[in-house]
Amino acid sequence: MSHHGFCIWLTGLPSAGKTTIGRALAPRLKARGYNVELLDGDEIRTGISSDLGFDRKAREAHAGRVTYVAKVLARNGVIPIVALISPYRTSRARARSEIGRFVEVYVTTPLAVCEERDVKGLYKKARSGLLKEMTGIDDPYEAPEHAEIIVDTLDQPPEAAAEQILRDLERLGFLAPERPASA
């Protein structure tokens, strides 16, 4: 089955649920016959971005590297699902411009909820002064102004968020509507 690639870019605060939603979305797209690759920001930091820190310049460089990989995948018919904080609008605008077929998904979750979900303890370290330049604490997160899709993780579990994204991708014309199974 031949498909045009496009990028699904999940952005939001740390611990908002981006990767979890991406993990729920990927098998649903694969079940429809699409080639999919989940690009998780934390995982990429252990590989091609292992030399980068967390200041603004490093975060933009990290987003640039992820953008390049997503662009290559998309132009080869793969749907990269990018789960990346990408806190700056300029980085996301650059990604949109370079990739072309791009869907920004804003995973909106209140900071207090993200702090409750934080299994790595990063927010706690940031609040105590042990971690500097934490997105949402002492480094800004610039929420999207015109995301194609907004997912509120307070109203739905990750599986429901993945289903919402599929419906929205159909509405936006990135996916053909799923046909009901014939009886």
N, C-alpha and C positions, 0 to 999 in steps of 0.2 A: 504494500500500500504506500503510495507516494504522498507525502505531506510537506507543506511549506513549514519551515521552522519559525518560531517566534520565541521571545523571551518573556517569562513570567517573573517579575522582580518583586519579591516580598520584602518590604521594608517596615521597620518599626523599632521601638525601644528594645534593649536587651531583655530577654525573657518574655517577650510579647507573645511568642508562639510561632514565629516564622518557620523554623525548621520542622517543628511538629506538624504544622499545616502542610508544608512541602512534602513531608513523608507520607501524609495521608492523600495528597493530590497525585503524586507520581504514579502509584499503581492504578489509579482510576484512569489516567491518561493512557498508560500502557495497555490496559484492558480494552481501550478503544482503538488500539493499533498504532499508537504514536511512539516514536523513539523519544525517551525522556532521560534527562540527567539532572540530578539534584546537586547544586553547587552551594554547599553550606559554608558560610563565612568563617566559622571557627575551624572547620576542617582544612580549608584553603590556607589559613594562617599557619598550619603545621607543615605546609608544603611550599608552594610558590611564593607565599608571603611571610615565610618564617623570619625573614630579615627585617621586617617592619615593626615599628612601635605603634603607639596609639595617639600620637599628636595629629593635628589636622592634616598636615602634609602626608603623613604615613597612612592615615585612613583614606585619603583621596587616592594615593598610590595603590592601596589594596583594592579599592573599588575599581580602579582602572585595570588592574590585572584580571579581576573577575569579569569585567566588561569584555575584555579581549577574548577570554575563554568562551563566554556566552555568545559573543558575536560569531566566533568560528563554529560553534555547535549549531546555532540557528541557521547560518547560511548553508549548512550541510544537512538540513532537514530535521534536526533534533530540536526538541523543546527543552531549553535549559530552565529549570526552576531555581532562581537565585534566592537564597535565604540569607540576607545580608543587612545588618543594621543600616548601613549607608546613610549616616545621619545628615549629610549635607545635600541640599537641593541641587547644587551645582554638579556634584558627582552623579546623581541620578539623571539629571538633564543630559550630561555627557554620555551616559550609558544609553539613554533613549536615542540620542542623535547617532551614535556609532552603530548600534544594533539595528535600528530601523523598526522592525516589527517587535514592539515592546508594549507590555502591559504592566503598569505599576499597580501593585496591590498593597494598600496601606493596612497593616495589621495594627489596628488601634486598640491599645490596652492602657488603662491608667497606670501611671508610675507606681502607685502603691501596690497594685496587683502584680506588676512585674517584680517588685521587690519581694513580695510574698512567694512568688514562683521561683526565685533565683536559687537554683540548686548549687551553683558554683560559689555563692557567697560574695559575689563581686560588689553588689550594692552595699552590703554591710561593711566591706573593706573601704569602699569609697566614702561612706558616711563617717567612718572612724578616721579618715585621713590617710589610710594605708595605701589607697589606690587613687592615683591622680588621673584626670582627663577621662572620667567615666561618663559615657553618654547618658544624658538625662539628669546627671548630678552636677558636675562642674564643667561639662562640655555639652553644647546644645544638641538637641535632636530637632531638626527642622522638618516638621510634618509636611507631607505632600499637600500642595494646594489644589491639584487637579488629578488625583489618582483615578484611574479607570475603575478600580474596584476597591471598596472599603470593607474590611472584615472586622467586626467587633467580636473579640474573643470572650467578652462577658456574656454575650447572648447565645453563644453556641459552642459546642465542643469542636475539636479539630476536624473530625469527619464531616460534620455539618458545614464547617467553613470550606472544606474542600469541595463539597457539593455546590455550595453557593458560587465558588469561583468557576466551576464548570458551567453552571447556568449563565453566569455573567460572560464567560468567554464565548458561549453560543450567541448570546444577545449582541455581543460586540463583533461577531463575525469571524472570530479566530478559530472556532470549532463548528463543525456541522452539528446540527441538533441530533441528539442520540435517537435512533429509531427504536421503537418498541420491538421487543422480540416477537417474531411471528409465531402464532400458535399452531 
